[in-house]
Amino acid sequence: DMKRLPGIINKRIDKIISGYKKPFSNIRQGIDSVSVEVELPGVEKKDIALDIDYTRVIIRTGNGKRKGSIGDKYFRAIYLPSGLSIEKAKATFSDDLLRVAIPKDKTSVRVKIK
């Protein structure tokens, strides 16, 4: 079943990335945008790596290389719906919560049927 594929892929990625915690996350679809929220307790903004492509948001924290680093190591890949303008994405981090807002692409094309 194709609907289960993103969940299966996420579980396999999580197993591959051993030593990382999987943070709580939430994805919401609004009229004009999609928003992703990820709880990252004990993490500083400078330690967050956020990558967005046309299929997913990837969050990594705590590379484990710094001595005395107190933040936890987190990893999460969240699959996105299609039709988003990822180049216009905005992210904020406060009170241990990472918020990513990605506007929906408003471009549509009418195709003439022959």
Contacts in CASP RR format, 6 or more apart in sequence:
PFRMAT RR
TARGET T0000
AUTHOR 0000-0000-0000
METHOD contacts of the structure
MODEL  1
DMKRLPGIINKRIDKIISGYKKPFSNIRQGIDSVSVEVELPGVEKKDIAL
DIDYTRVIIRTGNGKRKGSIGDKYFRAIYLPSGLSIEKAKATFSDDLLRV
AIPKDKTSVRVKIK
6 79 0 8 1.000
7 79 0 8 1.000
9 77 0 8 1.000
9 79 0 8 1.000
10 77 0 8 1.000
10 78 0 8 1.000
10 79 0 8 1.000
13 75 0 8 1.000
13 77 0 8 1.000
14 20 0 8 1.000
14 22 0 8 1.000
14 75 0 8 1.000
17 75 0 8 1.000
19 73 0 8 1.000
20 60 0 8 1.000
20 73 0 8 1.000
20 74 0 8 1.000
20 75 0 8 1.000
21 72 0 8 1.000
21 73 0 8 1.000
21 74 0 8 1.000
21 75 0 8 1.000
22 74 0 8 1.000
22 75 0 8 1.000
22 76 0 8 1.000
23 38 0 8 1.000
23 39 0 8 1.000
23 40 0 8 1.000
23 59 0 8 1.000
23 74 0 8 1.000
23 76 0 8 1.000
24 38 0 8 1.000
24 39 0 8 1.000
25 36 0 8 1.000
25 37 0 8 1.000
25 38 0 8 1.000
25 39 0 8 1.000
25 76 0 8 1.000
25 78 0 8 1.000
26 36 0 8 1.000
26 37 0 8 1.000
26 38 0 8 1.000
27 34 0 8 1.000
27 35 0 8 1.000
27 36 0 8 1.000
27 37 0 8 1.000
27 78 0 8 1.000
27 80 0 8 1.000
28 34 0 8 1.000
28 35 0 8 1.000
28 37 0 8 1.000
29 81 0 8 1.000
30 104 0 8 1.000
32 103 0 8 1.000
32 104 0 8 1.000
33 101 0 8 1.000
33 102 0 8 1.000
33 103 0 8 1.000
33 104 0 8 1.000
34 80 0 8 1.000
34 81 0 8 1.000
34 84 0 8 1.000
34 101 0 8 1.000
34 102 0 8 1.000
34 104 0 8 1.000
35 99 0 8 1.000
35 100 0 8 1.000
35 101 0 8 1.000
35 102 0 8 1.000
36 57 0 8 1.000
36 78 0 8 1.000
36 98 0 8 1.000
36 99 0 8 1.000
36 100 0 8 1.000
36 102 0 8 1.000
37 97 0 8 1.000
37 98 0 8 1.000
37 99 0 8 1.000
37 100 0 8 1.000
38 59 0 8 1.000
38 74 0 8 1.000
38 76 0 8 1.000
38 78 0 8 1.000
38 97 0 8 1.000
38 98 0 8 1.000
38 100 0 8 1.000
39 96 0 8 1.000
39 97 0 8 1.000
39 98 0 8 1.000
40 48 0 8 1.000
40 59 0 8 1.000
40 61 0 8 1.000
40 74 0 8 1.000
40 93 0 8 1.000
40 96 0 8 1.000
40 97 0 8 1.000
40 98 0 8 1.000
41 72 0 8 1.000
41 96 0 8 1.000
42 70 0 8 1.000
42 71 0 8 1.000
42 72 0 8 1.000
42 96 0 8 1.000
43 61 0 8 1.000
43 62 0 8 1.000
43 71 0 8 1.000
43 72 0 8 1.000
43 74 0 8 1.000
43 96 0 8 1.000
44 71 0 8 1.000
45 93 0 8 1.000
47 61 0 8 1.000
47 62 0 8 1.000
47 63 0 8 1.000
47 69 0 8 1.000
47 71 0 8 1.000
48 59 0 8 1.000
48 60 0 8 1.000
48 61 0 8 1.000
48 93 0 8 1.000
48 98 0 8 1.000
49 58 0 8 1.000
49 59 0 8 1.000
49 60 0 8 1.000
49 61 0 8 1.000
50 57 0 8 1.000
50 58 0 8 1.000
50 59 0 8 1.000
50 91 0 8 1.000
50 98 0 8 1.000
50 100 0 8 1.000
51 57 0 8 1.000
51 58 0 8 1.000
52 58 0 8 1.000
52 80 0 8 1.000
52 86 0 8 1.000
52 89 0 8 1.000
52 100 0 8 1.000
52 102 0 8 1.000
53 86 0 8 1.000
54 80 0 8 1.000
54 82 0 8 1.000
54 84 0 8 1.000
54 86 0 8 1.000
55 79 0 8 1.000
55 80 0 8 1.000
56 77 0 8 1.000
56 78 0 8 1.000
56 79 0 8 1.000
56 80 0 8 1.000
57 76 0 8 1.000
57 77 0 8 1.000
57 78 0 8 1.000
57 80 0 8 1.000
57 100 0 8 1.000
58 75 0 8 1.000
58 76 0 8 1.000
58 77 0 8 1.000
58 78 0 8 1.000
59 74 0 8 1.000
59 75 0 8 1.000
59 76 0 8 1.000
59 77 0 8 1.000
59 78 0 8 1.000
59 98 0 8 1.000
60 74 0 8 1.000
60 75 0 8 1.000
61 71 0 8 1.000
61 72 0 8 1.000
61 73 0 8 1.000
61 74 0 8 1.000
61 75 0 8 1.000
62 69 0 8 1.000
62 71 0 8 1.000
62 72 0 8 1.000
62 73 0 8 1.000
62 74 0 8 1.000
63 73 0 8 1.000
64 73 0 8 1.000
80 102 0 8 1.000
83 104 0 8 1.000
83 105 0 8 1.000
84 102 0 8 1.000
84 103 0 8 1.000
84 104 0 8 1.000
84 105 0 8 1.000
85 102 0 8 1.000
85 103 0 8 1.000
85 104 0 8 1.000
85 105 0 8 1.000
86 102 0 8 1.000
88 102 0 8 1.000
88 103 0 8 1.000
89 100 0 8 1.000
89 101 0 8 1.000
89 102 0 8 1.000
89 103 0 8 1.000
90 100 0 8 1.000
90 101 0 8 1.000
91 98 0 8 1.000
91 99 0 8 1.000
91 100 0 8 1.000
91 101 0 8 1.000
92 98 0 8 1.000
92 99 0 8 1.000
93 99 0 8 1.000
END
